[in-house]
Amino acid sequence: MDGSMVYYAVGKARPGDVVVIDRCVDETIATLGGAVAYAAKKAGVAGIIVDGLVTGLGELRQHDVPVWSKGTSAVNVKTLGLGGEFCVPVTCSSAAVHPGDAVLADEAGITGYKAVYWMGLLAPGKTPQPIIEKLNAEVRKILATSSVRKQIEEISLYPGGGTPEEFGDLIRSESAIYARLIEDLDIPRQ
């Protein structure tokens, strides 16, 4: 396996980012160790989640960057320059993780919640359906252009787009998730 993309991702990370790495089911070779943790600390990375293995636990602790992984390996990853993908949706322990997602984790592990950052357009409730459909069609055309997609991806967002019905479903789904999170964490209502 090639470690080039791990170094690239840490180099592109912004202060406060959590780097999530999908090792594509490899459970033999360590994804990262002390050098990556040092670079991550200097970049201000808030944490690293690896769907795979790591090495050098002492060095990882020394650099004080929280790292979650499936375990350890004495076999270090090589930097071969073969590439990979950056800032794309990945799978981590069967959970989909998209650029911009917030992942909740603590010493016990990664919880079953994730906060997804999304944006959309809303119209007043009595807006005529033909106007909503026209606005939606125009926004989807704009989001499909390569220049706009590139600008959105450069700020680590994923340009989606969909129907008004799909957006309504997303709002209802996210509201239910946050309601459950508030209840599970016993956050008082204000």
CYANA upper distance limits for C-alpha pairs under 8 A (distance plus 0.5 A):
  1 MET  CA     29 ILE  CA      7.74
  1 MET  CA     77 VAL  CA      6.83
  1 MET  CA     78 LYS  CA      7.35
  2 ASP  CA     77 VAL  CA      6.84
  2 ASP  CA     78 LYS  CA      6.03
  2 ASP  CA     79 THR  CA      5.81
  2 ASP  CA     80 LEU  CA      5.95
  2 ASP  CA     81 GLY  CA      7.34
  2 ASP  CA     82 LEU  CA      6.73
  2 ASP  CA     83 GLY  CA      7.76
  3 GLY  CA      7 TYR  CA      7.35
  3 GLY  CA     31 THR  CA      7.22
  3 GLY  CA     32 LEU  CA      8.27
  3 GLY  CA     77 VAL  CA      6.23
  3 GLY  CA     78 LYS  CA      6.16
  3 GLY  CA     79 THR  CA      5.25
  3 GLY  CA     80 LEU  CA      7.54
  3 GLY  CA     81 GLY  CA      8.27
  4 SER  CA      8 TYR  CA      6.79
  4 SER  CA     78 LYS  CA      8.44
  4 SER  CA     79 THR  CA      5.53
  4 SER  CA     80 LEU  CA      7.01
  4 SER  CA     81 GLY  CA      5.91
  4 SER  CA     82 LEU  CA      7.55
  4 SER  CA     83 GLY  CA      6.60
  4 SER  CA     84 GLY  CA      8.26
  5 MET  CA      9 ALA  CA      6.40
  5 MET  CA     83 GLY  CA      6.32
  5 MET  CA     84 GLY  CA      6.13
  5 MET  CA     85 GLU  CA      7.52
  5 MET  CA     86 PHE  CA      7.64
  6 VAL  CA     10 VAL  CA      6.75
  6 VAL  CA     21 ILE  CA      8.17
  6 VAL  CA     31 THR  CA      8.23
  6 VAL  CA     32 LEU  CA      8.16
  6 VAL  CA     36 VAL  CA      8.36
  7 TYR  CA     11 GLY  CA      6.56
  7 TYR  CA     36 VAL  CA      7.32
  8 TYR  CA     12 LYS  CA      6.74
  9 ALA  CA     13 ALA  CA      6.56
  9 ALA  CA     19 VAL  CA      7.83
  9 ALA  CA     86 PHE  CA      6.99
 10 VAL  CA     19 VAL  CA      7.75
 10 VAL  CA     36 VAL  CA      7.96
 10 VAL  CA     39 ALA  CA      7.41
 10 VAL  CA     40 ALA  CA      6.26
 10 VAL  CA     43 ALA  CA      7.76
 10 VAL  CA     45 VAL  CA      8.24
 11 GLY  CA     39 ALA  CA      8.12
 11 GLY  CA     40 ALA  CA      8.35
 11 GLY  CA     43 ALA  CA      7.71
 13 ALA  CA     17 ASP  CA      6.57
 13 ALA  CA     19 VAL  CA      7.95
 13 ALA  CA     43 ALA  CA      7.18
 13 ALA  CA     45 VAL  CA      7.18
 14 ARG  CA     43 ALA  CA      7.09
 14 ARG  CA     44 GLY  CA      7.27
 14 ARG  CA     45 VAL  CA      7.25
 15 PRO  CA     43 ALA  CA      6.50
 15 PRO  CA     44 GLY  CA      4.65
 15 PRO  CA     45 VAL  CA      5.84
 15 PRO  CA     46 ALA  CA      7.65
 16 GLY  CA     44 GLY  CA      6.47
 16 GLY  CA     45 VAL  CA      5.71
 16 GLY  CA     46 ALA  CA      5.29
 17 ASP  CA     44 GLY  CA      8.12
 17 ASP  CA     45 VAL  CA      5.65
 17 ASP  CA     46 ALA  CA      6.06
 17 ASP  CA     47 GLY  CA      7.71
 18 VAL  CA     45 VAL  CA      6.55
 18 VAL  CA     46 ALA  CA      5.88
 18 VAL  CA     47 GLY  CA      5.30
 18 VAL  CA     48 ILE  CA      6.08
 18 VAL  CA     49 ILE  CA      7.89
 18 VAL  CA    103 VAL  CA      8.43
 19 VAL  CA     45 VAL  CA      7.91
 19 VAL  CA     47 GLY  CA      6.92
 19 VAL  CA     48 ILE  CA      5.23
 19 VAL  CA     49 ILE  CA      6.70
 20 VAL  CA     48 ILE  CA      6.39
 20 VAL  CA     49 ILE  CA      5.20
 20 VAL  CA     50 VAL  CA      6.45
 20 VAL  CA     51 ASP  CA      8.38
 20 VAL  CA     90 VAL  CA      8.41
 20 VAL  CA     92 CYS  CA      8.28
 20 VAL  CA     97 VAL  CA      8.38
 21 ILE  CA     48 ILE  CA      8.22
 21 ILE  CA     49 ILE  CA      6.66
 21 ILE  CA     50 VAL  CA      5.26
 21 ILE  CA     51 ASP  CA      6.57
 21 ILE  CA     90 VAL  CA      8.01
 21 ILE  CA     92 CYS  CA      8.07
 22 ASP  CA     50 VAL  CA      6.82
 22 ASP  CA     51 ASP  CA      5.59
 22 ASP  CA     52 GLY  CA      7.70
 22 ASP  CA     90 VAL  CA      6.45
 22 ASP  CA     91 THR  CA      6.59
 22 ASP  CA     92 CYS  CA      6.48
 23 ARG  CA     27 GLU  CA      8.41
 23 ARG  CA     31 THR  CA      8.03
 23 ARG  CA     50 VAL  CA      7.76
 23 ARG  CA     51 ASP  CA      6.22
 23 ARG  CA     52 GLY  CA      6.05
 24 CYS  CA     51 ASP  CA      8.38
 25 VAL  CA     51 ASP  CA      8.12
 25 VAL  CA     52 GLY  CA      7.55
 26 ASP  CA     52 GLY  CA      6.91
 27 GLU  CA     52 GLY  CA      6.11
 27 GLU  CA     53 LEU  CA      6.72
 28 THR  CA     53 LEU  CA      7.80
 28 THR  CA     73 SER  CA      7.11
 28 THR  CA     75 VAL  CA      7.59
 29 ILE  CA     53 LEU  CA      7.09
 29 ILE  CA     54 VAL  CA      8.33
 29 ILE  CA     73 SER  CA      6.63
 29 ILE  CA     74 ALA  CA      8.12
 29 ILE  CA     75 VAL  CA      5.60
 29 ILE  CA     76 ASN  CA      6.35
 29 ILE  CA     77 VAL  CA      6.30
 30 ALA  CA     52 GLY  CA      7.75
 30 ALA  CA     53 LEU  CA      5.15
 30 ALA  CA     54 VAL  CA      4.80
 30 ALA  CA     55 THR  CA      6.08
 30 ALA  CA     72 THR  CA      7.14
 30 ALA  CA     73 SER  CA      5.74
 30 ALA  CA     74 ALA  CA      7.51
 30 ALA  CA     75 VAL  CA      6.37
 30 ALA  CA     76 ASN  CA      5.63
 30 ALA  CA     77 VAL  CA      6.11
 31 THR  CA     50 VAL  CA      7.98
 31 THR  CA     52 GLY  CA      7.34
 31 THR  CA     53 LEU  CA      6.29
 31 THR  CA     54 VAL  CA      5.74
 31 THR  CA     55 THR  CA      8.06
 31 THR  CA     76 ASN  CA      7.72
 31 THR  CA     77 VAL  CA      6.30
 32 LEU  CA     36 VAL  CA      6.46
 32 LEU  CA     37 ALA  CA      8.16
 32 LEU  CA     53 LEU  CA      8.30
 32 LEU  CA     54 VAL  CA      5.67
 32 LEU  CA     55 THR  CA      6.73
 32 LEU  CA     76 ASN  CA      8.00
 32 LEU  CA     77 VAL  CA      7.53
 33 GLY  CA     37 ALA  CA      6.81
 33 GLY  CA     54 VAL  CA      6.43
 33 GLY  CA     55 THR  CA      5.34
 33 GLY  CA     56 GLY  CA      5.72
 33 GLY  CA     57 LEU  CA      7.90
 33 GLY  CA     59 GLU  CA      7.56
 33 GLY  CA     60 LEU  CA      6.86
 34 GLY  CA     38 TYR  CA      6.52
 34 GLY  CA     55 THR  CA      8.22
 34 GLY  CA     56 GLY  CA      6.55
 34 GLY  CA     57 LEU  CA      8.33
 34 GLY  CA     59 GLU  CA      5.20
 34 GLY  CA     60 LEU  CA      5.70
 34 GLY  CA     63 HIS  CA      7.90
 35 ALA  CA     39 ALA  CA      6.80
 36 VAL  CA     40 ALA  CA      6.47
 37 ALA  CA     41 LYS  CA      6.60
 37 ALA  CA     59 GLU  CA      8.27
 37 ALA  CA     60 LEU  CA      6.36
 37 ALA  CA     63 HIS  CA      6.59
 37 ALA  CA     64 ASP  CA      8.49
 37 ALA  CA     65 VAL  CA      6.81
 38 TYR  CA     42 LYS  CA      6.84
 38 TYR  CA     63 HIS  CA      6.19
 39 ALA  CA     43 ALA  CA      6.69
 40 ALA  CA     44 GLY  CA      6.72
 40 ALA  CA     45 VAL  CA      5.67
 40 ALA  CA     65 VAL  CA      7.70
 41 LYS  CA     45 VAL  CA      6.32
 41 LYS  CA     63 HIS  CA      7.09
 41 LYS  CA     64 ASP  CA      7.86
 41 LYS  CA     65 VAL  CA      6.57
 45 VAL  CA     65 VAL  CA      7.81
 46 ALA  CA     65 VAL  CA      7.19
 46 ALA  CA     66 PRO  CA      7.61
 47 GLY  CA     65 VAL  CA      6.15
 47 GLY  CA     66 PRO  CA      5.23
 47 GLY  CA     67 VAL  CA      6.29
 48 ILE  CA     65 VAL  CA      7.97
 48 ILE  CA     66 PRO  CA      6.83
 48 ILE  CA     67 VAL  CA      5.26
 48 ILE  CA     68 TRP  CA      6.87
 49 ILE  CA     67 VAL  CA      6.30
 49 ILE  CA     68 TRP  CA      5.29
 49 ILE  CA     69 SER  CA      6.57
 50 VAL  CA     54 VAL  CA      8.32
 50 VAL  CA     67 VAL  CA      8.10
 50 VAL  CA     68 TRP  CA      6.61
 50 VAL  CA     69 SER  CA      5.27
 50 VAL  CA     70 LYS  CA      7.74
 50 VAL  CA     92 CYS  CA      8.01
 51 ASP  CA     69 SER  CA      6.49
 51 ASP  CA     70 LYS  CA      6.86
 51 ASP  CA     91 THR  CA      8.44
 51 ASP  CA     92 CYS  CA      5.70
 51 ASP  CA     93 SER  CA      6.79
 52 GLY  CA     69 SER  CA      6.33
 52 GLY  CA     70 LYS  CA      5.83
 52 GLY  CA     71 GLY  CA      7.55
 53 LEU  CA     69 SER  CA      6.22
 53 LEU  CA     70 LYS  CA      6.06
 53 LEU  CA     71 GLY  CA      5.43
 53 LEU  CA     72 THR  CA      5.39
 53 LEU  CA     73 SER  CA      6.55
 54 VAL  CA     69 SER  CA      7.19
 54 VAL  CA     71 GLY  CA      6.96
 54 VAL  CA     72 THR  CA      5.29
 54 VAL  CA     73 SER  CA      6.56
 55 THR  CA     72 THR  CA      5.87
 55 THR  CA     73 SER  CA      6.05
 55 THR  CA     74 ALA  CA      6.67
 55 THR  CA     75 VAL  CA      8.31
 55 THR  CA     76 ASN  CA      7.58
 56 GLY  CA     60 LEU  CA      6.71
 57 LEU  CA     61 ARG  CA      6.67
 58 GLY  CA     62 GLN  CA      6.61
 59 GLU  CA     63 HIS  CA      6.82
 60 LEU  CA     64 ASP  CA      7.14
 60 LEU  CA     65 VAL  CA      7.35
 60 LEU  CA     67 VAL  CA      8.02
 61 ARG  CA     65 VAL  CA      7.56
 61 ARG  CA     66 PRO  CA      8.34
 68 TRP  CA    109 GLY  CA      7.60
 87 CYS  CA     98 HIS  CA      8.40
 87 CYS  CA     99 PRO  CA      6.11
 87 CYS  CA    153 GLU  CA      8.41
 87 CYS  CA    156 SER  CA      6.85
 88 VAL  CA     98 HIS  CA      6.95
 88 VAL  CA     99 PRO  CA      6.61
 88 VAL  CA    158 TYR  CA      8.45
 89 PRO  CA     96 ALA  CA      7.32
 89 PRO  CA     97 VAL  CA      6.04
 89 PRO  CA     98 HIS  CA      4.72
 89 PRO  CA     99 PRO  CA      6.72
 90 VAL  CA     96 ALA  CA      6.36
 90 VAL  CA     97 VAL  CA      5.82
 90 VAL  CA     98 HIS  CA      7.00
 91 THR  CA     95 ALA  CA      5.90
 91 THR  CA     96 ALA  CA      5.10
 91 THR  CA     97 VAL  CA      6.44
 92 CYS  CA     96 ALA  CA      6.93
 92 CYS  CA     97 VAL  CA      7.39
 97 VAL  CA    101 ASP  CA      6.95
 98 HIS  CA    116 VAL  CA      8.34
 98 HIS  CA    158 TYR  CA      8.33
 99 PRO  CA    156 SER  CA      6.54
 99 PRO  CA    157 LEU  CA      6.51
 99 PRO  CA    158 TYR  CA      7.26
100 GLY  CA    116 VAL  CA      7.28
100 GLY  CA    117 TYR  CA      6.33
100 GLY  CA    156 SER  CA      7.04
100 GLY  CA    157 LEU  CA      6.61
101 ASP  CA    114 LYS  CA      7.05
101 ASP  CA    115 ALA  CA      6.09
101 ASP  CA    116 VAL  CA      4.98
101 ASP  CA    117 TYR  CA      6.32
102 ALA  CA    114 LYS  CA      6.03
102 ALA  CA    115 ALA  CA      5.16
102 ALA  CA    116 VAL  CA      6.64
102 ALA  CA    117 TYR  CA      8.05
103 VAL  CA    110 ILE  CA      7.91
103 VAL  CA    111 THR  CA      8.48
103 VAL  CA    113 TYR  CA      7.54
103 VAL  CA    114 LYS  CA      5.42
103 VAL  CA    115 ALA  CA      7.04
104 LEU  CA    110 ILE  CA      6.47
104 LEU  CA    111 THR  CA      6.41
104 LEU  CA    113 TYR  CA      7.01
104 LEU  CA    114 LYS  CA      6.83
105 ALA  CA    109 GLY  CA      5.99
105 ALA  CA    110 ILE  CA      4.65
105 ALA  CA    111 THR  CA      6.41
106 ASP  CA    110 ILE  CA      6.97
113 TYR  CA    177 ILE  CA      8.33
113 TYR  CA    181 LEU  CA      8.06
120 GLY  CA    167 PHE  CA      8.10
123 ALA  CA    127 THR  CA      6.96
123 ALA  CA    132 ILE  CA      8.10
127 THR  CA    131 ILE  CA      7.43
127 THR  CA    132 ILE  CA      7.42
128 PRO  CA    132 ILE  CA      7.10
129 GLN  CA    133 GLU  CA      6.61
130 PRO  CA    134 LYS  CA      6.63
131 ILE  CA    135 LEU  CA      6.63
132 ILE  CA    136 ASN  CA      6.54
132 ILE  CA    164 PRO  CA      8.31
133 GLU  CA    137 ALA  CA      6.62
133 GLU  CA    164 PRO  CA      8.42
134 LYS  CA    138 GLU  CA      6.75
135 LEU  CA    139 VAL  CA      6.65
136 ASN  CA    140 ARG  CA      6.61
136 ASN  CA    162 GLY  CA      8.43
136 ASN  CA    163 THR  CA      7.44
136 ASN  CA    164 PRO  CA      7.70
137 ALA  CA    141 LYS  CA      6.73
138 GLU  CA    142 ILE  CA      6.80
139 VAL  CA    143 LEU  CA      6.64
139 VAL  CA    161 GLY  CA      8.24
140 ARG  CA    144 ALA  CA      6.65
140 ARG  CA    161 GLY  CA      6.20
140 ARG  CA    162 GLY  CA      7.69
141 LYS  CA    145 THR  CA      7.29
142 ILE  CA    148 VAL  CA      7.42
143 LEU  CA    148 VAL  CA      6.54
143 LEU  CA    149 ARG  CA      6.61
143 LEU  CA    159 PRO  CA      7.00
143 LEU  CA    160 GLY  CA      7.94
143 LEU  CA    161 GLY  CA      7.48
144 ALA  CA    148 VAL  CA      7.91
144 ALA  CA    149 ARG  CA      7.21
145 THR  CA    149 ARG  CA      6.71
146 SER  CA    150 LYS  CA      6.48
147 SER  CA    151 GLN  CA      6.81
148 VAL  CA    152 ILE  CA      6.73
149 ARG  CA    153 GLU  CA      6.55
149 ARG  CA    159 PRO  CA      6.58
150 LYS  CA    154 GLU  CA      6.55
151 GLN  CA    155 ILE  CA      7.44
152 ILE  CA    156 SER  CA      7.43
152 ILE  CA    157 LEU  CA      6.12
152 ILE  CA    158 TYR  CA      7.18
152 ILE  CA    159 PRO  CA      6.81
153 GLU  CA    157 LEU  CA      5.54
153 GLU  CA    158 TYR  CA      6.32
153 GLU  CA    159 PRO  CA      7.63
162 GLY  CA    166 GLU  CA      6.66
162 GLY  CA    167 PHE  CA      7.34
163 THR  CA    167 PHE  CA      6.86
164 PRO  CA    168 GLY  CA      6.70
165 GLU  CA    169 ASP  CA      6.74
166 GLU  CA    170 LEU  CA      6.71
167 PHE  CA    171 ILE  CA      6.76
168 GLY  CA    172 ARG  CA      6.77
169 ASP  CA    173 SER  CA      6.53
170 LEU  CA    174 GLU  CA      6.49
171 ILE  CA    175 SER  CA      6.53
172 ARG  CA    176 ALA  CA      6.81
173 SER  CA    177 ILE  CA      6.90
174 GLU  CA    178 TYR  CA      6.74
175 SER  CA    179 ALA  CA      6.58
176 ALA  CA    180 ARG  CA      6.74
177 ILE  CA    181 LEU  CA      6.71
178 TYR  CA    182 ILE  CA      6.53
179 ALA  CA    183 GLU  CA      6.73
180 ARG  CA    184 ASP  CA      6.49
181 LEU  CA    185 LEU  CA      6.52
182 ILE  CA    186 ASP  CA      6.43
182 ILE  CA    187 ILE  CA      5.74
182 ILE  CA    188 PRO  CA      8.48
183 GLU  CA    187 ILE  CA      6.98
